Amino acid sequence: MRVVFFGTPEFAVPSFEALLGEGFDVAAVVTRPDRPQGRSRSQLLPSPIKLAAQAEAVPGLEPERPTTPEFYQQVRGLHADIGVVVAYGHILRPELLAIPLRGMVNVHPSLLPELRGAAPVEWAVRNGLQKTGVTIMQMDAGLDSGPILHQIPHAIPPDITGGELSEHLAEVGAQALIEALGLMEQGLAKPVPQDETRATYAPKLTREMARIHWDHGASEIVRAILALDPKPGAWTELDGREVKLFGARAADGRGAPGEVLTADGRLRMAAGAGAVEVEEVQPAGKPRMPAADWIRGRGVRVGQRFT
C-alpha cells in the first residue's frame, strides 16, 4: 500500500516510523515549512516529522497551506493508495481527501466522538477523565466526524501530565494505525458512523484558558497545571509578574485564593477549596526550575497572593 503521510509534531513520528517498519511504501511526507526561531529569528526550525523523514530519505512537501491547485497536482503525482494524517495542523478540503485511491485516514488521540478538536490530550487530563485512547477514522469534510475504523482505549493515571499522556498515545496511535491499515488491506475494515449525540469537543487552547483561577477547587487547579505541562504551561501572576507552575498536587490548607501558605522550600498556595503544592516554576524569560530555587532567589513570602 502506497502512502502519503501528513504530520508535523513529535506525536506524528511513531506512526510514520511504524509505517516504514511494517514495509509500507511512504511516497512522501507533507509537513509545515520550517519556522524561524531564536531572538533574531534567523534560524529555521524544521518540524519533527521532517527530521524523521530526512533520516529515512523520504521525500517531503512543505506547503504553507495545502489548498492550492499546484499542491493538489503534486499529491496526484504521488499515486498514493491512501493518505495518513497525524496532527498535521490544517483542515484538509474534500478535493484533497479524494485524491488517494482509498481516501485519507486520521490518527486522533481520543475515543471519538468524545473530544473532537485540536487539544484532546490536554482536555482529557483537565477534565479528569479516567480513560481515553486513539481512534483511526476515515476522514470527511467535518471536524473529526468521519466513520470510525478502529479504536484502542488507554487508561489515564491520576497524576500524568499532558506531555506524558501525549507520548503514550503516540505509541498507541502507531499500533492502531498499523492494525487499521491491515484490516483495510484484508477487506475487513468496517467503518462505523459516529454517534453525534455523544460528541464532545476539545478546542484549541488559548492563553486565557491556560491562566490559573485560584478561586477554583484544588483538584481542578491541579488538573489544569498537569494538563498543560510542558506546553503551553499553566500561568499565574505574582506582584504583576507572570510565572508558570508545574508538578502540582493537592494539599491541605486554607486561605484566600492564591495566598502563599508555605514558602520554606515547598511552595503551597490556597485554592477556592483546599490548597495546591507545586514542584517547579518558570518565571517569565527564565528556564524552568525547582520551586525551592525560585523561592530562595526571589524571596517569596507567606501571605503574598498569586492572581
HELIX and SHEET records of a PDB file:
HELIX    1   1 GLU A   10  ALA A   12  5                                   3    
HELIX    2   2 VAL A   13  GLY A   21  1                                   9    
HELIX    3   3 PRO A   48  ALA A   55  1                                   8    
HELIX    4   4 PRO A   69  ARG A   76  1                                   8    
HELIX    5   5 PRO A   94  LEU A   97  1                                   4    
HELIX    6   6 PRO A  120  ARG A  126  1                                   7    
HELIX    7   7 GLY A  162  GLU A  185  1                                  24    
HELIX    8   8 GLU A  196  ARG A  198  5                                   3    
HELIX    9   9 GLU A  208  ALA A  210  5                                   3    
HELIX   10  10 ALA A  218  ALA A  227  1                                  10    
HELIX   11  11 ALA A  291  ARG A  298  1                                   8    
SHEET    1   A 7 GLY A  60  LEU A  61  0                                        
SHEET    2   A 7 ASP A  25  VAL A  30  1                                        
SHEET    3   A 7 ARG A   2  GLY A   7  1                                        
SHEET    4   A 7 ILE A  82  VAL A  86  1                                        
SHEET    5   A 7 MET A 104  HIS A 108  1                                        
SHEET    6   A 7 LYS A 131  GLN A 138 -1                                        
SHEET    7   A 7 ILE A 148  ALA A 155 -1                                        
SHEET    1   B 2 ARG A  35  GLN A  37  0                                        
SHEET    2   B 2 GLN A  43  LEU A  45 -1                                        
SHEET    1   C 5 ALA A 234  LEU A 238  0                                        
SHEET    2   C 5 ARG A 241  ALA A 251 -1                                        
SHEET    3   C 5 ALA A 275  PRO A 283 -1                                        
SHEET    4   C 5 LEU A 267  ALA A 270 -1                                        
SHEET    5   C 5 VAL A 260  ALA A 263 -1                                        
SHEET    1   D 4 ALA A 234  LEU A 238  0                                        
SHEET    2   D 4 ARG A 241  ALA A 251 -1                                        
SHEET    3   D 4 ALA A 275  PRO A 283 -1                                        
SHEET    4   D 4 MET A 289  PRO A 290 -1                                        
END                                                                             
